[in-house]
Amino acid sequence: MMAVSSTMDALIEQNPALRGGRPLIAGTGTTVRTIVGLYKLGLVPEEIAVQLPHLSLAQIYAGLTYYHLHVDAVEADIQSDAEAQLMARAKPKQ
């Protein structure tokens, strides 16, 4: 039997047509920042797997690895989204 090797390229995908080009766990609609959000709430990967049962533990670790390799970009994306939400709430209704 031939061994199958997974790489980060196979586990994380980015496509401008999907979720605004944000990094996703390949083959799912789950963004890396969804995993990061749970991680920042204090959940460990095994607990994240309970919250996101459609993901394998390897996929969760891939998301966290991607985050730690690209902290500045992921944090900037999270921050810009938070700012956009605040502006939308502050916008006067007509």
Biopython code that builds the backbone (N, CA, C, O; Angstrom):
import numpy as np
from Bio.PDB.StructureBuilder import StructureBuilder

atoms = [
    (1, "MET", "N", (0.842, -1.173, 0.000)),
    (1, "MET", "CA", (0.000, 0.000, 0.000)),
    (1, "MET", "C", (0.893, 1.244, 0.000)),
    (1, "MET", "O", (1.868, 1.318, 0.748)),
    (2, "MET", "N", (0.558, 2.196, -0.827)),
    (2, "MET", "CA", (1.334, 3.420, -0.940)),
    (2, "MET", "C", (0.914, 4.410, 0.144)),
    (2, "MET", "O", (-0.279, 4.595, 0.383)),
    (3, "ALA", "N", (1.873, 5.038, 0.794)),
    (3, "ALA", "CA", (1.581, 6.034, 1.828)),
    (3, "ALA", "C", (1.144, 7.334, 1.164)),
    (3, "ALA", "O", (1.682, 7.734, 0.131)),
    (4, "VAL", "N", (0.171, 7.978, 1.769)),
    (4, "VAL", "CA", (-0.316, 9.259, 1.272)),
    (4, "VAL", "C", (0.227, 10.344, 2.184)),
    (4, "VAL", "O", (0.146, 10.230, 3.407)),
    (5, "SER", "N", (0.771, 11.375, 1.606)),
    (5, "SER", "CA", (1.339, 12.472, 2.376)),
    (5, "SER", "C", (0.464, 13.707, 2.228)),
    (5, "SER", "O", (0.093, 14.082, 1.115)),
    (6, "SER", "N", (0.135, 14.336, 3.349)),
    (6, "SER", "CA", (-0.614, 15.592, 3.317)),
    (6, "SER", "C", (0.341, 16.738, 3.591)),
    (6, "SER", "O", (1.222, 16.634, 4.445)),
    (7, "THR", "N", (0.166, 17.814, 2.873)),
    (7, "THR", "CA", (0.965, 19.011, 3.098)),
    (7, "THR", "C", (0.035, 20.152, 3.450)),
    (7, "THR", "O", (-1.181, 20.056, 3.279)),
    (8, "MET", "N", (0.617, 21.233, 3.941)),
    (8, "MET", "CA", (-0.196, 22.407, 4.251)),
    (8, "MET", "C", (-0.956, 22.868, 3.013)),
    (8, "MET", "O", (-2.102, 23.305, 3.113)),
    (9, "ASP", "N", (-0.321, 22.771, 1.847)),
    (9, "ASP", "CA", (-0.990, 23.191, 0.613)),
    (9, "ASP", "C", (-2.251, 22.377, 0.356)),
    (9, "ASP", "O", (-3.202, 22.881, -0.241)),
    (10, "ALA", "N", (-2.267, 21.136, 0.796)),
    (10, "ALA", "CA", (-3.440, 20.288, 0.593)),
    (10, "ALA", "C", (-4.502, 20.524, 1.661)),
    (10, "ALA", "O", (-5.667, 20.185, 1.456)),
    (11, "LEU", "N", (-4.119, 21.099, 2.791)),
    (11, "LEU", "CA", (-5.055, 21.269, 3.903)),
    (11, "LEU", "C", (-5.669, 22.660, 3.975)),
    (11, "LEU", "O", (-6.766, 22.827, 4.509)),
    (12, "ILE", "N", (-4.976, 23.656, 3.445)),
    (12, "ILE", "CA", (-5.457, 25.041, 3.474)),
    (12, "ILE", "C", (-5.588, 25.533, 2.041)),
    (12, "ILE", "O", (-4.693, 25.327, 1.221)),
    (13, "GLU", "N", (-6.706, 26.185, 1.743)),
    (13, "GLU", "CA", (-6.888, 26.740, 0.402)),
    (13, "GLU", "C", (-7.346, 28.183, 0.494)),
    (13, "GLU", "O", (-8.002, 28.589, 1.454)),
    (14, "GLN", "N", (-6.987, 28.945, -0.522)),
    (14, "GLN", "CA", (-7.455, 30.317, -0.649)),
    (14, "GLN", "C", (-7.930, 30.513, -2.072)),
    (14, "GLN", "O", (-7.218, 30.214, -3.031)),
    (15, "ASN", "N", (-9.142, 31.021, -2.193)),
    (15, "ASN", "CA", (-9.732, 31.258, -3.500)),
    (15, "ASN", "C", (-10.489, 32.572, -3.395)),
    (15, "ASN", "O", (-11.382, 32.694, -2.556)),
    (16, "PRO", "N", (-10.161, 33.559, -4.221)),
    (16, "PRO", "CA", (-10.841, 34.846, -4.140)),
    (16, "PRO", "C", (-12.366, 34.739, -4.251)),
    (16, "PRO", "O", (-13.081, 35.622, -3.777)),
    (17, "ALA", "N", (-12.861, 33.678, -4.865)),
    (17, "ALA", "CA", (-14.305, 33.506, -5.033)),
    (17, "ALA", "C", (-14.982, 32.900, -3.801)),
    (17, "ALA", "O", (-16.210, 32.854, -3.726)),
    (18, "LEU", "N", (-14.185, 32.436, -2.838)),
    (18, "LEU", "CA", (-14.747, 31.799, -1.642)),
    (18, "LEU", "C", (-14.409, 32.592, -0.391)),
    (18, "LEU", "O", (-13.238, 32.839, -0.102)),
    (19, "ARG", "N", (-15.428, 32.989, 0.345)),
    (19, "ARG", "CA", (-15.249, 33.675, 1.631)),
    (19, "ARG", "C", (-14.293, 34.859, 1.544)),
    (19, "ARG", "O", (-13.479, 35.084, 2.440)),
    (20, "GLY", "N", (-14.402, 35.605, 0.463)),
    (20, "GLY", "CA", (-13.573, 36.792, 0.307)),
    (20, "GLY", "C", (-12.087, 36.513, 0.186)),
    (20, "GLY", "O", (-11.265, 37.395, 0.435)),
    (21, "GLY", "N", (-11.735, 35.293, -0.192)),
    (21, "GLY", "CA", (-10.332, 34.941, -0.337)),
    (21, "GLY", "C", (-9.644, 34.582, 0.966)),
    (21, "GLY", "O", (-8.433, 34.366, 1.000)),
    (22, "ARG", "N", (-10.424, 34.519, 2.041)),
    (22, "ARG", "CA", (-9.833, 34.140, 3.333)),
    (22, "ARG", "C", (-9.375, 32.688, 3.286)),
    (22, "ARG", "O", (-9.972, 31.872, 2.582)),
    (23, "PRO", "N", (-8.320, 32.357, 4.030)),
    (23, "PRO", "CA", (-7.860, 30.965, 4.054)),
    (23, "PRO", "C", (-8.905, 30.045, 4.678)),
    (23, "PRO", "O", (-9.469, 30.339, 5.733)),
    (24, "LEU", "N", (-9.147, 28.926, 3.999)),
    (24, "LEU", "CA", (-10.143, 27.939, 4.422)),
    (24, "LEU", "C", (-9.480, 26.594, 4.644)),
    (24, "LEU", "O", (-8.425, 26.300, 4.081)),
    (25, "ILE", "N", (-10.114, 25.790, 5.468)),
    (25, "ILE", "CA", (-9.726, 24.397, 5.557)),
    (25, "ILE", "C", (-10.229, 23.761, 4.260)),
    (25, "ILE", "O", (-11.422, 23.817, 3.963)),
    (26, "ALA", "N", (-9.337, 23.166, 3.503)),
    (26, "ALA", "CA", (-9.663, 22.640, 2.175)),
    (26, "ALA", "C", (-10.861, 21.699, 2.216)),
    (26, "ALA", "O", (-10.967, 20.825, 3.076)),
    (27, "GLY", "N", (-11.755, 21.908, 1.258)),
    (27, "GLY", "CA", (-12.917, 21.043, 1.126)),
    (27, "GLY", "C", (-14.040, 21.335, 2.098)),
    (27, "GLY", "O", (-15.044, 20.623, 2.127)),
    (28, "THR", "N", (-13.875, 22.382, 2.895)),
    (28, "THR", "CA", (-14.917, 22.773, 3.850)),
    (28, "THR", "C", (-15.186, 24.255, 3.655)),
    (28, "THR", "O", (-14.452, 24.924, 2.927)),
    (29, "GLY", "N", (-16.187, 24.760, 4.270)),
    (29, "GLY", "CA", (-16.425, 26.197, 4.247)),
    (29, "GLY", "C", (-15.863, 26.877, 5.478)),
    (29, "GLY", "O", (-16.141, 28.051, 5.724)),
    (30, "THR", "N", (-15.081, 26.156, 6.248)),
    (30, "THR", "CA", (-14.592, 26.671, 7.526)),
    (30, "THR", "C", (-13.331, 27.499, 7.326)),
    (30, "THR", "O", (-12.341, 27.024, 6.770)),
    (31, "THR", "N", (-13.383, 28.748, 7.789)),
    (31, "THR", "CA", (-12.218, 29.615, 7.677)),
    (31, "THR", "C", (-11.232, 29.342, 8.803)),
    (31, "THR", "O", (-11.593, 28.861, 9.877)),
    (32, "VAL", "N", (-9.978, 29.664, 8.521)),
    (32, "VAL", "CA", (-8.946, 29.561, 9.556)),
    (32, "VAL", "C", (-9.331, 30.444, 10.736)),
    (32, "VAL", "O", (-9.123, 30.063, 11.888)),
    (33, "ARG", "N", (-9.890, 31.614, 10.460)),
    (33, "ARG", "CA", (-10.222, 32.525, 11.556)),
    (33, "ARG", "C", (-11.330, 31.991, 12.449)),
    (33, "ARG", "O", (-11.416, 32.398, 13.608)),
    (34, "THR", "N", (-12.179, 31.098, 11.958)),
    (34, "THR", "CA", (-13.165, 30.446, 12.822)),
    (34, "THR", "C", (-12.449, 29.595, 13.864)),
    (34, "THR", "O", (-12.794, 29.617, 15.045)),
    (35, "ILE", "N", (-11.455, 28.851, 13.413)),
    (35, "ILE", "CA", (-10.663, 28.026, 14.326)),
    (35, "ILE", "C", (-9.901, 28.919, 15.302)),
    (35, "ILE", "O", (-9.846, 28.641, 16.500)),
    (36, "VAL", "N", (-9.318, 29.989, 14.777)),
    (36, "VAL", "CA", (-8.556, 30.918, 15.615)),
    (36, "VAL", "C", (-9.459, 31.546, 16.680)),
    (36, "VAL", "O", (-9.040, 31.720, 17.824)),
    (37, "GLY", "N", (-10.684, 31.881, 16.309)),
    (37, "GLY", "CA", (-11.606, 32.466, 17.277)),
    (37, "GLY", "C", (-11.843, 31.545, 18.463)),
    (37, "GLY", "O", (-11.836, 31.993, 19.609)),
    (38, "LEU", "N", (-12.052, 30.271, 18.197)),
    (38, "LEU", "CA", (-12.253, 29.302, 19.279)),
    (38, "LEU", "C", (-10.975, 29.123, 20.092)),
    (38, "LEU", "O", (-11.020, 28.992, 21.316)),
    (39, "TYR", "N", (-9.849, 29.118, 19.409)),
    (39, "TYR", "CA", (-8.549, 28.995, 20.071)),
    (39, "TYR", "C", (-8.322, 30.177, 21.020)),
    (39, "TYR", "O", (-7.840, 30.002, 22.139)),
    (40, "LYS", "N", (-8.674, 31.375, 20.558)),
    (40, "LYS", "CA", (-8.496, 32.569, 21.384)),
    (40, "LYS", "C", (-9.449, 32.599, 22.575)),
    (40, "LYS", "O", (-9.197, 33.296, 23.558)),
    (41, "LEU", "N", (-10.531, 31.852, 22.490)),
    (41, "LEU", "CA", (-11.447, 31.723, 23.631)),
    (41, "LEU", "C", (-10.909, 30.738, 24.665)),
    (41, "LEU", "O", (-11.511, 30.553, 25.723)),
    (42, "GLY", "N", (-9.786, 30.114, 24.360)),
    (42, "GLY", "CA", (-9.150, 29.208, 25.305)),
    (42, "GLY", "C", (-9.359, 27.734, 25.030)),
    (42, "GLY", "O", (-8.931, 26.892, 25.820)),
    (43, "LEU", "N", (-10.010, 27.405, 23.922)),
    (43, "LEU", "CA", (-10.222, 25.997, 23.595)),
    (43, "LEU", "C", (-8.942, 25.391, 23.038)),
    (43, "LEU", "O", (-8.224, 26.029, 22.268)),
    (44, "VAL", "N", (-8.668, 24.166, 23.430)),
    (44, "VAL", "CA", (-7.534, 23.418, 22.871)),
    (44, "VAL", "C", (-8.041, 22.696, 21.622)),
    (44, "VAL", "O", (-9.251, 22.555, 21.446)),
    (45, "PRO", "N", (-7.137, 22.237, 20.752)),
    (45, "PRO", "CA", (-7.575, 21.612, 19.503)),
    (45, "PRO", "C", (-8.624, 20.510, 19.676)),
    (45, "PRO", "O", (-9.558, 20.419, 18.880)),
    (46, "GLU", "N", (-8.481, 19.683, 20.695)),
    (46, "GLU", "CA", (-9.463, 18.611, 20.908)),
    (46, "GLU", "C", (-10.849, 19.180, 21.224)),
    (46, "GLU", "O", (-11.860, 18.605, 20.819)),
    (47, "GLU", "N", (-10.902, 20.296, 21.938)),
    (47, "GLU", "CA", (-12.189, 20.946, 22.232)),
    (47, "GLU", "C", (-12.753, 21.622, 20.985)),
    (47, "GLU", "O", (-13.966, 21.634, 20.775)),
    (48, "ILE", "N", (-11.881, 22.176, 20.170)),
    (48, "ILE", "CA", (-12.325, 22.770, 18.906)),
    (48, "ILE", "C", (-12.944, 21.688, 18.027)),
    (48, "ILE", "O", (-13.939, 21.932, 17.345)),
    (49, "ALA", "N", (-12.355, 20.494, 18.043)),
    (49, "ALA", "CA", (-12.890, 19.376, 17.254)),
    (49, "ALA", "C", (-14.301, 19.012, 17.690)),
    (49, "ALA", "O", (-15.114, 18.593, 16.866)),
    (50, "VAL", "N", (-14.601, 19.165, 18.967)),
    (50, "VAL", "CA", (-15.958, 18.899, 19.458)),
    (50, "VAL", "C", (-16.913, 19.968, 18.928)),
    (50, "VAL", "O", (-18.046, 19.661, 18.560)),
    (51, "GLN", "N", (-16.458, 21.217, 18.890)),
    (51, "GLN", "CA", (-17.286, 22.321, 18.403)),
    (51, "GLN", "C", (-17.461, 22.293, 16.882)),
    (51, "GLN", "O", (-18.482, 22.737, 16.356)),
    (52, "LEU", "N", (-16.467, 21.773, 16.196)),
    (52, "LEU", "CA", (-16.486, 21.705, 14.726)),
    (52, "LEU", "C", (-16.285, 20.251, 14.302)),
    (52, "LEU", "O", (-15.238, 19.904, 13.756)),
    (53, "PRO", "N", (-17.281, 19.401, 14.551)),
    (53, "PRO", "CA", (-17.097, 17.957, 14.346)),
    (53, "PRO", "C", (-16.875, 17.534, 12.896)),
    (53, "PRO", "O", (-16.463, 16.402, 12.641)),
    (54, "HIS", "N", (-17.142, 18.423, 11.950)),
    (54, "HIS", "CA", (-16.898, 18.091, 10.546)),
    (54, "HIS", "C", (-15.416, 18.185, 10.181)),
    (54, "HIS", "O", (-15.022, 17.802, 9.080)),
    (55, "LEU", "N", (-14.589, 18.699, 11.110)),
    (55, "LEU", "CA", (-13.153, 18.807, 10.871)),
    (55, "LEU", "C", (-12.400, 17.731, 11.632)),
    (55, "LEU", "O", (-12.777, 17.354, 12.742)),
    (56, "SER", "N", (-11.331, 17.242, 11.019)),
    (56, "SER", "CA", (-10.452, 16.302, 11.717)),
    (56, "SER", "C", (-9.492, 17.097, 12.596)),
    (56, "SER", "O", (-9.319, 18.303, 12.421)),
    (57, "LEU", "N", (-8.888, 16.416, 13.521)),
    (57, "LEU", "CA", (-7.897, 17.062, 14.376)),
    (57, "LEU", "C", (-6.732, 17.590, 13.531)),
    (57, "LEU", "O", (-6.183, 18.653, 13.822)),
    (58, "ALA", "N", (-6.363, 16.852, 12.494)),
    (58, "ALA", "CA", (-5.293, 17.307, 11.593)),
    (58, "ALA", "C", (-5.677, 18.618, 10.909)),
    (58, "ALA", "O", (-4.834, 19.500, 10.751)),
    (59, "GLN", "N", (-6.935, 18.754, 10.503)),
    (59, "GLN", "CA", (-7.390, 19.990, 9.866)),
    (59, "GLN", "C", (-7.347, 21.155, 10.851)),
    (59, "GLN", "O", (-6.983, 22.272, 10.482)),
    (60, "ILE", "N", (-7.714, 20.897, 12.087)),
    (60, "ILE", "CA", (-7.677, 21.952, 13.107)),
    (60, "ILE", "C", (-6.238, 22.388, 13.357)),
    (60, "ILE", "O", (-5.948, 23.583, 13.413)),
    (61, "TYR", "N", (-5.344, 21.424, 13.505)),
    (61, "TYR", "CA", (-3.932, 21.767, 13.681)),
    (61, "TYR", "C", (-3.386, 22.502, 12.459)),
    (61, "TYR", "O", (-2.559, 23.401, 12.604)),
    (62, "ALA", "N", (-3.832, 22.137, 11.270)),
    (62, "ALA", "CA", (-3.395, 22.845, 10.058)),
    (62, "ALA", "C", (-3.845, 24.300, 10.107)),
    (62, "ALA", "O", (-3.082, 25.202, 9.763)),
    (63, "GLY", "N", (-5.078, 24.525, 10.534)),
    (63, "GLY", "CA", (-5.573, 25.893, 10.669)),
    (63, "GLY", "C", (-4.762, 26.694, 11.674)),
    (63, "GLY", "O", (-4.432, 27.854, 11.430)),
    (64, "LEU", "N", (-4.444, 26.077, 12.795)),
    (64, "LEU", "CA", (-3.639, 26.761, 13.814)),
    (64, "LEU", "C", (-2.208, 26.982, 13.333)),
    (64, "LEU", "O", (-1.604, 28.013, 13.630)),
    (65, "THR", "N", (-1.671, 26.028, 12.600)),
    (65, "THR", "CA", (-0.325, 26.194, 12.040)),
    (65, "THR", "C", (-0.311, 27.353, 11.052)),
    (65, "THR", "O", (0.588, 28.193, 11.078)),
    (66, "TYR", "N", (-1.318, 27.390, 10.179)),
    (66, "TYR", "CA", (-1.420, 28.494, 9.223)),
    (66, "TYR", "C", (-1.470, 29.820, 9.973)),
    (66, "TYR", "O", (-0.775, 30.770, 9.611)),
    (67, "TYR", "N", (-2.288, 29.883, 11.012)),
    (67, "TYR", "CA", (-2.403, 31.108, 11.812)),
    (67, "TYR", "C", (-1.040, 31.523, 12.367)),
    (67, "TYR", "O", (-0.642, 32.681, 12.237)),
    (68, "HIS", "N", (-0.336, 30.592, 12.976)),
    (68, "HIS", "CA", (0.945, 30.936, 13.594)),
    (68, "HIS", "C", (2.015, 31.298, 12.566)),
    (68, "HIS", "O", (2.963, 32.013, 12.887)),
    (69, "LEU", "N", (1.872, 30.816, 11.349)),
    (69, "LEU", "CA", (2.792, 31.199, 10.277)),
    (69, "LEU", "C", (2.436, 32.544, 9.648)),
    (69, "LEU", "O", (3.282, 33.194, 9.034)),
    (70, "HIS", "N", (1.164, 32.960, 9.808)),
    (70, "HIS", "CA", (0.665, 34.184, 9.167)),
    (70, "HIS", "C", (-0.118, 35.046, 10.163)),
    (70, "HIS", "O", (-1.169, 35.591, 9.827)),
    (71, "VAL", "N", (0.395, 35.165, 11.380)),
    (71, "VAL", "CA", (-0.322, 35.885, 12.443)),
    (71, "VAL", "C", (-0.720, 37.284, 12.000)),
    (71, "VAL", "O", (-1.876, 37.675, 12.162)),
    (72, "ASP", "N", (0.207, 38.036, 11.451)),
    (72, "ASP", "CA", (-0.089, 39.425, 11.093)),
    (72, "ASP", "C", (-1.235, 39.526, 10.093)),
    (72, "ASP", "O", (-2.125, 40.361, 10.255)),
    (73, "ALA", "N", (-1.222, 38.691, 9.068)),
    (73, "ALA", "CA", (-2.271, 38.746, 8.044)),
    (73, "ALA", "C", (-3.624, 38.325, 8.608)),
    (73, "ALA", "O", (-4.636, 38.967, 8.326)),
    (74, "VAL", "N", (-3.656, 37.261, 9.394)),
    (74, "VAL", "CA", (-4.928, 36.788, 9.960)),
    (74, "VAL", "C", (-5.468, 37.807, 10.955)),
    (74, "VAL", "O", (-6.663, 38.103, 10.952)),
    (75, "GLU", "N", (-4.599, 38.345, 11.804)),
    (75, "GLU", "CA", (-5.040, 39.349, 12.779)),
    (75, "GLU", "C", (-5.540, 40.614, 12.087)),
    (75, "GLU", "O", (-6.530, 41.204, 12.521)),
    (76, "ALA", "N", (-4.868, 41.036, 11.018)),
    (76, "ALA", "CA", (-5.316, 42.216, 10.272)),
    (76, "ALA", "C", (-6.696, 41.975, 9.675)),
    (76, "ALA", "O", (-7.535, 42.875, 9.675)),
    (77, "ASP", "N", (-6.939, 40.778, 9.169)),
    (77, "ASP", "CA", (-8.246, 40.434, 8.606)),
    (77, "ASP", "C", (-9.321, 40.460, 9.688)),
    (77, "ASP", "O", (-10.407, 41.003, 9.481)),
    (78, "ILE", "N", (-9.017, 39.879, 10.828)),
    (78, "ILE", "CA", (-9.977, 39.870, 11.938)),
    (78, "ILE", "C", (-10.268, 41.298, 12.380)),
    (78, "ILE", "O", (-11.425, 41.653, 12.604)),
    (79, "GLN", "N", (-9.232, 42.118, 12.507)),
    (79, "GLN", "CA", (-9.395, 43.503, 12.945)),
    (79, "GLN", "C", (-10.207, 44.311, 11.941)),
    (79, "GLN", "O", (-11.086, 45.076, 12.337)),
    (80, "SER", "N", (-9.927, 44.156, 10.652)),
    (80, "SER", "CA", (-10.665, 44.930, 9.645)),
    (80, "SER", "C", (-12.132, 44.535, 9.627)),
    (80, "SER", "O", (-12.999, 45.384, 9.419)),
    (81, "ASP", "N", (-12.417, 43.266, 9.842)),
    (81, "ASP", "CA", (-13.804, 42.815, 9.899)),
    (81, "ASP", "C", (-14.503, 43.382, 11.128)),
    (81, "ASP", "O", (-15.663, 43.785, 11.049)),
    (82, "ALA", "N", (-13.811, 43.417, 12.258)),
    (82, "ALA", "CA", (-14.389, 43.977, 13.485)),
    (82, "ALA", "C", (-14.684, 45.463, 13.299)),
    (82, "ALA", "O", (-15.728, 45.953, 13.730)),
    (83, "GLU", "N", (-13.763, 46.173, 12.657)),
    (83, "GLU", "CA", (-13.973, 47.596, 12.400)),
    (83, "GLU", "C", (-15.145, 47.814, 11.453)),
    (83, "GLU", "O", (-15.936, 48.736, 11.656)),
    (84, "ALA", "N", (-15.270, 46.995, 10.436)),
    (84, "ALA", "CA", (-16.386, 47.114, 9.493)),
    (84, "ALA", "C", (-17.715, 46.874, 10.198)),
    (84, "ALA", "O", (-18.699, 47.557, 9.914)),
    (85, "GLN", "N", (-17.754, 45.915, 11.109)),
    (85, "GLN", "CA", (-18.982, 45.650, 11.861)),
    (85, "GLN", "C", (-19.343, 46.832, 12.752)),
    (85, "GLN", "O", (-20.516, 47.192, 12.855)),
    (86, "LEU", "N", (-18.353, 47.437, 13.394)),
    (86, "LEU", "CA", (-18.613, 48.612, 14.230)),
    (86, "LEU", "C", (-19.139, 49.768, 13.396)),
    (86, "LEU", "O", (-20.072, 50.458, 13.809)),
    (87, "MET", "N", (-18.552, 49.984, 12.232)),
    (87, "MET", "CA", (-18.999, 51.077, 11.364)),
    (87, "MET", "C", (-20.420, 50.830, 10.877)),
    (87, "MET", "O", (-21.216, 51.764, 10.788)),
    (88, "ALA", "N", (-20.742, 49.589, 10.563)),
    (88, "ALA", "CA", (-22.092, 49.264, 10.095)),
    (88, "ALA", "C", (-23.116, 49.523, 11.194)),
    (88, "ALA", "O", (-24.217, 50.000, 10.916)),
    (89, "ARG", "N", (-22.764, 49.214, 12.432)),
    (89, "ARG", "CA", (-23.684, 49.458, 13.551)),
    (89, "ARG", "C", (-23.839, 50.940, 13.836)),
    (89, "ARG", "O", (-24.911, 51.388, 14.244)),
    (90, "ALA", "N", (-22.768, 51.708, 13.622)),
    (90, "ALA", "CA", (-22.793, 53.137, 13.919)),
    (90, "ALA", "C", (-23.444, 53.949, 12.807)),
    (90, "ALA", "O", (-23.812, 55.105, 13.013)),
    (91, "LYS", "N", (-23.586, 53.355, 11.644)),
    (91, "LYS", "CA", (-24.155, 54.050, 10.491)),
    (91, "LYS", "C", (-25.611, 54.409, 10.779)),
    (91, "LYS", "O", (-26.400, 53.546, 11.165)),
    (92, "PRO", "N", (-25.970, 55.688, 10.591)),
    (92, "PRO", "CA", (-27.361, 56.086, 10.845)),
    (92, "PRO", "C", (-28.328, 55.376, 9.893)),
    (92, "PRO", "O", (-28.063, 55.243, 8.698)),
    (93, "LYS", "N", (-29.432, 54.933, 10.442)),
    (93, "LYS", "CA", (-30.458, 54.281, 9.618)),
    (93, "LYS", "C", (-31.310, 55.346, 8.956)),
    (93, "LYS", "O", (-31.649, 56.362, 9.563)),
    (94, "GLN", "N", (-31.647, 55.096, 7.707)),
    (94, "GLN", "CA", (-32.436, 56.080, 6.956)),
    (94, "GLN", "C", (-33.815, 55.580, 6.683)),
    (94, "GLN", "O", (-34.614, 56.280, 6.062)),
]
sb = StructureBuilder()
sb.init_structure("model")
sb.init_model(0)
sb.init_chain("A")
sb.init_seg("    ")
for serial, (resi, resn, name, xyz) in enumerate(atoms, 1):
    if name == "N":
        sb.init_residue(resn, " ", resi, " ")
    sb.init_atom(name, np.array(xyz, "f"), 0.0, 1.0, " ", f" {name:<3s}", serial, name[0])
structure = sb.get_structure()
